[in-house]
Amino acid sequence: MSKPLSPGATGAKAINTPAQVLFASLIGTAVEFFDFYIYATAAVIVFPSLFFPKSDPAAATLLSLATFGVAFLARPIGSALFGHFGDRIGRKTTLVLALGTMGLSTFLIGCLPTYSLIGVAAPLLLALCRFGQGIGLGGEWGGAVLLAVENAPPNKRAWYGMFPQLGAPLGFFLSGLVFYLLSHLLTNRQFLSFGWRLPFLASAALVLLGLYVRLTITETPVFEAARKRGEQTEMPVLKVFTHYTKSLVAGIMICLATFVLFYLMIVFALSWGVNALHFTRDKFLLIQLFGVIFFAGTIPIAALLAEKGRRVVMIAVSVAIGIFGLVFAQIFQAGTTGAIVAMCLGLALMGLTYGPLGTIISEIFPTSIRYSGSSLAFSFGGILGASATPSIATWLATHYGLQYVGYYLTGSAVLTTIGLLWIHETRDEDLTTAPIT
């Protein structure tokens, strides 16, 4: 058997192997979501007491959750910024810059002085760093999905596209595990004094690993082919809004139920479970860590099913999410067993809807604007479906009862189903041609 010729000997360009592509798309999003989730956890259990006045604990929690939502407002800016360069100069370079932005913002959070030291400047700096996290994540997700999908064989795009999605449960599991271990190894005073900073500072090591992996890959063949044909657009973001409005709106609607479900299960459930249902922080974090196993396990199942058809799988899962919303309150409030069942069911449904999401969103945009279009759809979906979800859910549960939180979830599932009915099946879409307008 002859050895493959080296690129230097032939003038050919190195080609990414499947292992390189899948690992690079997975490790980047795992690092990004680890950074994102340690903030989500800290926003519930740490920041209210350290970065806001202690005179009104309820108000401090709501303000802390508001800073959590700042990242979702920053996401479209990051999507437009990184999407522009991702569609103009390439996926690889842009992904490196997005990861670096996210990593630096997260590291700086671990260095911030608290309210007791600098007063109102503390929450302002916290919000600024959170804004930086959102900018980075706005550019990361779409590029990571394209790295996988644009390197995939035509009949394996959903399978490849689920690898960056696996970064979400992996990142969450690592962040939850870190906080759980710290809460056991440190006293509460030590944890609030310095322990909470350790995950933010340690994230630098993960970021460096992600950057190294990203720097070893080459550009996607789909983008390279489009660049050689001269198909790049001067203003890709503008073209998304002017020529692919239907695709953008449909993509936003398709993302809604996914975002609402996830941030109910991860942020609201933790806050409500500890403060209203009187679980200990450690116990509920353990319940969430158990539930995330179902999240990770159902992502590849959904991807395999979606190879037969993206839309029908997503519609079926959206209907199931709507039904889950109707019974969520009864299950969640039924003691420890009920909380475990609710988390496992909710996060299993999350995996089923999240697995094919990146693939179907990327397939409704052409190559010349795919980075911008998919990133913007995901980011605006985050604003509508996630930025205010913990606060809205807390307000609904406090004023009307927990069942209205479930109705809120059901309503989002209805909107997502409408978005899915608005597009056609994308399984056989040629990524080198322009789909629906």
C-alpha positions in Angstrom: 0.0 0.0 0.0 1.4 3.4 -1.0 1.8 6.1 1.5 -0.4 9.3 1.1 1.6 12.1 -0.5 2.4 15.0 1.8 0.8 18.4 0.9 4.3 19.9 0.5 5.3 17.3 -2.1 2.3 17.7 -4.3 1.2 21.3 -3.7 -2.1 20.0 -2.4 -3.8 21.3 0.6 -4.1 19.3 3.8 -7.5 17.8 4.3 -9.2 17.5 7.7 -9.8 14.0 8.9 -13.2 13.1 10.4 -11.6 12.8 13.8 -10.0 16.2 13.6 -13.2 17.8 12.4 -15.4 16.2 15.1 -13.0 16.8 17.9 -12.4 20.4 17.0 -16.1 21.1 16.7 -16.8 19.3 20.0 -13.9 20.7 22.1 -14.6 24.3 21.1 -18.3 24.3 22.1 -17.5 22.3 25.2 -15.2 25.0 26.4 -17.6 27.7 25.4 -20.5 26.1 27.2 -18.4 25.3 30.2 -17.7 29.1 30.5 -21.3 30.0 29.9 -22.7 27.5 32.4 -20.4 28.3 35.3 -21.8 31.8 35.0 -25.4 30.5 35.0 -24.7 28.5 38.1 -22.9 31.3 39.9 -25.7 33.7 38.9 -28.0 31.7 41.1 -25.9 30.6 44.0 -23.1 33.2 44.3 -23.5 36.5 42.5 -26.7 37.7 44.3 -24.9 37.9 47.7 -21.5 39.1 46.4 -22.2 41.6 43.6 -25.5 43.2 44.7 -26.8 44.9 47.9 -27.8 42.4 50.5 -30.8 44.4 51.8 -33.3 42.6 49.5 -32.2 39.0 48.6 -35.1 38.5 46.2 -34.2 41.7 44.2 -30.6 40.7 44.2 -31.4 37.3 42.7 -33.5 39.0 40.0 -30.7 41.5 39.2 -28.2 38.6 39.0 -30.5 36.8 36.6 -30.7 40.0 34.6 -26.9 40.1 34.1 -27.3 36.5 33.0 -29.6 37.7 30.3 -27.1 40.4 29.1 -25.2 37.7 27.2 -28.2 37.0 25.0 -28.5 40.6 24.1 -24.8 40.6 23.1 -25.2 37.4 21.0 -26.6 39.0 17.9 -23.8 41.5 17.9 -21.3 38.7 18.1 -23.2 36.8 15.4 -23.1 39.8 13.1 -19.4 40.6 13.8 -18.0 37.0 13.6 -20.6 36.0 11.0 -19.3 38.7 8.7 -15.7 37.5 8.9 -16.7 33.9 8.9 -18.5 34.4 5.6 -15.8 36.7 4.2 -12.4 35.2 5.4 -13.3 31.8 6.6 -14.6 29.6 9.4 -11.3 28.6 11.0 -9.8 32.0 11.8 -13.2 33.3 13.0 -13.7 30.4 15.3 -10.3 31.0 17.0 -11.2 34.7 17.6 -14.6 33.8 19.0 -13.2 31.3 21.4 -10.5 33.7 22.6 -13.1 36.4 23.2 -15.2 34.1 25.3 -12.3 32.8 27.2 -10.8 36.2 28.1 -14.2 37.4 29.4 -14.7 34.4 31.6 -11.2 34.6 33.1 -11.8 38.3 33.9 -15.0 37.4 35.8 -12.8 35.3 38.2 -10.7 38.4 38.9 -13.5 40.9 39.7 -13.8 42.7 43.0 -17.1 42.3 44.8 -19.8 44.9 45.8 -18.3 45.2 49.3 -15.1 46.5 47.8 -16.1 48.8 45.0 -19.9 49.2 45.3 -22.0 49.6 42.2 -19.0 49.3 39.9 -18.9 45.6 40.8 -22.2 44.6 39.1 -21.4 46.9 36.1 -18.1 45.2 35.5 -19.8 41.8 35.9 -22.4 42.8 33.3 -19.6 44.0 31.0 -17.7 40.7 31.2 -21.0 38.8 30.7 -21.5 41.0 27.6 -18.1 39.8 26.3 -19.1 36.2 26.9 -22.2 36.7 24.8 -20.2 38.3 22.0 -17.9 35.2 21.9 -20.7 32.7 22.1 -22.6 34.6 19.3 -19.8 33.8 17.0 -18.8 30.4 18.3 -21.9 28.2 17.9 -22.6 28.9 14.2 -19.0 28.4 13.2 -18.6 25.2 15.1 -21.7 23.7 13.5 -20.5 24.7 10.0 -17.1 23.2 10.7 -18.8 19.9 11.2 -21.6 20.1 8.6 -19.5 21.6 5.8 -16.9 18.8 6.3 -19.6 16.0 6.4 -20.6 13.6 3.6 -24.0 14.5 2.3 -25.7 11.5 4.0 -24.1 12.2 7.4 -24.6 15.9 7.9 -27.0 15.4 10.9 -24.5 13.0 12.5 -21.6 15.3 12.1 -23.7 18.3 13.1 -24.5 16.8 16.4 -20.9 16.7 17.6 -20.8 20.5 18.4 -24.1 20.0 20.1 -22.6 17.4 22.4 -20.4 20.2 23.7 -23.4 21.6 25.6 -24.1 18.7 27.9 -20.3 18.1 28.3 -19.7 21.7 29.2 -22.6 21.7 31.6 -21.5 18.4 33.2 -18.0 19.8 33.8 -19.3 23.1 35.2 -21.8 21.4 37.5 -19.2 18.8 38.6 -16.7 21.6 39.5 -19.3 23.5 41.6 -20.5 20.3 43.3 -16.9 19.3 44.2 -16.0 22.8 45.5 -19.1 22.9 47.6 -17.9 19.6 49.3 -14.3 20.5 49.6 -14.7 24.0 50.9 -16.8 25.5 53.7 -19.5 27.9 52.6 -17.4 30.8 53.8 -14.4 29.6 51.8 -16.6 29.0 48.7 -18.0 32.6 48.9 -14.6 34.0 49.6 -12.5 32.5 46.8 -13.9 29.1 45.8 -16.4 30.4 43.3 -13.5 32.1 41.4 -11.6 28.9 40.7 -13.8 27.6 37.8 -13.6 31.0 36.0 -9.8 31.1 36.4 -9.3 27.5 35.5 -11.3 27.9 32.3 -8.1 29.5 30.8 -6.5 26.0 30.5 -9.5 24.7 28.6 -9.5 27.7 26.3 -5.9 27.2 25.5 -6.6 23.5 24.6 -9.5 24.6 22.4 -7.4 27.2 20.6 -4.7 24.7 20.0 -7.1 22.2 18.4 -8.8 24.9 16.3 -5.4 26.1 15.0 -4.6 22.6 13.7 -7.5 22.3 11.3 -7.9 23.6 7.7 -10.8 25.5 6.1 -14.0 23.7 5.3 -14.1 22.4 1.7 -17.6 23.9 1.1 -16.3 27.4 2.0 -13.1 26.9 0.0 -15.1 25.9 -3.1 -17.4 28.9 -2.7 -14.4 31.2 -2.4 -12.8 29.9 -5.5 -16.1 30.5 -7.4 -16.1 34.1 -6.1 -19.5 33.7 -4.3 -18.5 35.7 -1.2 -20.9 38.5 -0.3 -19.6 42.0 0.6 -22.2 42.4 3.4 -23.4 38.9 4.4 -25.5 40.2 7.4 -27.3 42.7 5.3 -28.1 40.0 2.7 -29.5 37.8 5.5 -32.0 40.5 6.4 -32.9 41.6 2.9 -32.9 38.3 0.9 -33.3 35.5 3.4 -35.9 37.0 5.8 -38.1 34.0 5.7 -35.2 31.7 6.6 -34.1 33.9 9.4 -37.6 34.2 11.0 -38.2 30.4 10.6 -34.8 29.7 12.1 -35.5 31.9 15.1 -38.9 30.2 15.7 -37.3 26.7 15.4 -34.9 27.6 18.2 -37.4 28.9 20.7 -38.6 25.7 22.4 -35.0 24.5 22.7 -33.9 27.6 24.5 -37.0 27.9 26.8 -36.7 24.2 27.8 -33.1 24.3 28.5 -33.0 27.4 30.7 -36.0 26.3 32.6 -34.3 23.0 33.4 -30.9 24.5 34.2 -31.3 28.0 35.6 -34.9 28.3 36.8 -35.2 24.8 38.2 -32.0 25.3 40.3 -33.2 28.6 41.7 -36.8 27.3 42.4 -35.6 24.0 43.6 -33.3 25.5 46.2 -35.4 28.6 47.2 -39.0 27.3 47.0 -38.8 23.6 47.2 -36.0 23.7 49.8 -33.5 21.3 48.2 -30.0 21.8 49.3 -27.7 23.3 46.6 -25.6 20.2 46.6 -28.5 17.8 46.2 -30.1 19.7 43.4 -26.8 20.1 41.5 -26.5 16.3 41.8 -30.0 15.9 40.3 -29.1 18.1 37.4 -25.8 16.3 36.8 -27.8 13.0 36.6 -30.3 14.6 34.2 -27.6 15.8 31.9 -26.7 12.2 31.2 -30.1 11.9 29.4 -29.4 15.2 27.6 -26.1 13.8 26.2 -27.6 10.4 25.5 -30.5 11.6 23.4 -28.5 13.9 21.1 -27.0 11.1 19.0 -30.3 9.3 18.9 -32.0 12.4 17.5 -29.2 12.9 15.0 -29.5 9.3 13.6 -33.3 9.8 13.3 -32.8 13.1 11.6 -30.7 11.5 8.8 -34.1 10.2 7.6 -35.7 13.6 7.8 -34.9 16.7 9.9 -38.3 18.3 10.0 -40.5 15.4 11.0 -38.2 14.5 13.9 -38.1 18.1 15.1 -41.9 18.5 14.9 -42.5 15.3 16.8 -40.1 16.4 19.6 -41.7 19.8 19.7 -45.1 18.2 20.3 -43.6 16.1 23.1 -42.1 19.3 24.7 -45.5 20.9 24.6 -47.1 18.0 26.4 -44.3 17.9 28.9 -45.0 21.6 29.7 -48.6 20.7 30.6 -47.5 18.2 33.3 -44.2 19.8 34.4 -45.5 21.4 37.6 -47.2 18.3 38.9 -44.1 16.2 38.3 -41.5 18.8 39.6 -43.3 19.4 42.9 -43.7 15.7 43.7 -40.7 15.5 46.1 -37.2 14.3 45.3 -38.5 11.6 42.9 -40.6 14.1 41.1 -37.7 16.5 40.7 -35.5 13.7 39.3 -38.1 12.6 36.9 -38.8 16.1 35.7 -35.1 16.8 35.2 -34.5 13.6 33.3 -37.6 14.0 31.1 -36.9 17.6 30.4 -33.2 17.2 29.6 -33.9 14.0 27.5 -36.3 16.1 25.4 -33.7 18.8 25.3 -31.2 16.4 23.7 -33.8 15.3 21.1 -34.5 18.8 20.0 -30.9 20.1 20.3 -29.2 17.2 18.3 -30.6 18.1 14.9 -31.0 21.8 15.6 -27.6 23.0 14.3 -27.9 21.0 11.1 -31.4 22.1 10.1 -30.6 25.8 10.9 -27.4 25.7 8.8 -29.1 24.0 5.9 -31.7 26.8 5.3 -28.9 29.3 4.3 -26.5 29.3 1.4 -22.7 29.1 1.8 -22.1 32.8 1.2 -24.2 33.8 4.2 -24.4 30.6 6.2 -22.2 31.6 9.1 -24.1 34.9 9.5 -27.6 33.5 8.9 -27.3 30.5 11.3 -25.6 32.5 14.0 -28.2 35.3 13.9 -31.1 32.8 14.0 -29.6 31.1 17.0 -28.8 34.4 18.7 -32.2 36.0 18.2 -33.8 32.7 19.3 -31.7 33.0 22.4 -33.0 36.5 23.1 -36.6 35.5 22.7 -36.3 32.1 24.2 -33.7 32.3 26.9 -32.5 35.7 28.0 -35.6 36.5 30.1 -36.8 32.9 30.7 -35.4 32.4 34.2 -36.9 35.8 35.3 -40.2 35.3 33.5 -40.5 31.8 34.9 -39.7 33.0 38.5 -42.3 35.8 38.2 -45.0 33.4 36.8 -44.3 30.8 39.5 -44.4 33.4 42.2 -47.6 35.2 41.1 -49.6 32.5 39.4 -48.2 29.1 40.3 -45.7 26.7 38.9 -48.2 25.3 36.3 -47.9 28.6 34.4 -44.2 28.0 33.9 -45.2 24.8 32.1 -47.8 26.7 30.0 -45.0 29.1 29.0 -42.9 26.1 27.8 -45.9 24.7 25.9 -46.5 28.1 24.1 -42.8 28.1 23.0 -43.2 24.6 21.6 -46.3 25.7 19.5 -44.2 28.6 18.0 -41.4 26.2 17.2 -43.8 23.8 15.5 -45.1 26.7 13.3 -41.5 27.6 12.3 -40.8 24.0 11.3 -44.0 23.8 9.2 -42.9 27.0 7.4 -39.7 25.4 5.9 -39.3 22.4 3.6 -37.3 19.3 4.4 -33.6 20.1 4.2 -32.1 16.6 4.3 -31.3 16.6 0.5 -30.4 20.2 0.3 -27.2 20.8 -1.7 -25.0 23.0 0.5 -23.4 24.6 -2.5 -26.7 26.1 -3.7 -29.1 28.7 -2.2 -32.1 27.2 -0.5 -35.5 28.9 0.3 -35.7 32.7 0.3 
